[in-house]
Amino acid sequence: MFHMNQNLKVVLAVEPVDLRKSFNGLYAVARNELGDIPEDGALFVFSNRSRNRIKVLCFDGTGCWVSVKRLEQGTFSWPKAVAKSKMSLKPESAALCSARGW
């Protein structure tokens, strides 16, 4: 369960990621490609190329956990890749996405 508060940082990886990666692979992407430190408590959201699956990586103070969602129909709405490899979301945006099932 995601606990949304005003201080929560949500980092969206704009480019697709190979979702065969698990804890260590996603941690490496967050650290090396997105330039963030997972231990700081942010949620990192990754999508596959076809945008029908996402994985969320979170460090909760005791370790990392990964949550996965697969859509049976349709795709996730995702920003187009621009000069940046990541996008920071405000908690209210992330909560809205969660409420709509994104």
C-alpha positions, 0 to 999 in steps of 0.5 A: 500500500502506498502512503501518500503524503505531501512530502512523498516524492514520486519519480516516473521513468519516462523511457521504457524499462525492461520489466524482467528486472526486479529489485536489484535491476530497478534499483540500479536504473533508479540510481544510475539512469535516473540519478536518484537514491532509492533510500531517500524514500521516493516511489519509482514508477517504471513501464514497459515499452507497450505501456500495459505494465508498470512496476513501482520500486520503494525503499521503506527503511528496512528494504526495497519492495516492488509492486506490479500492475498489468492491464488486461486491456488498454495501456497506461497514459505516459508522457512522451520522452523529451530531454529528461529521462524522468519526471517528478510527480506530486502526490496528488497526481499519483493518488489520482492515477491510483484512484483511476486504476492507472 
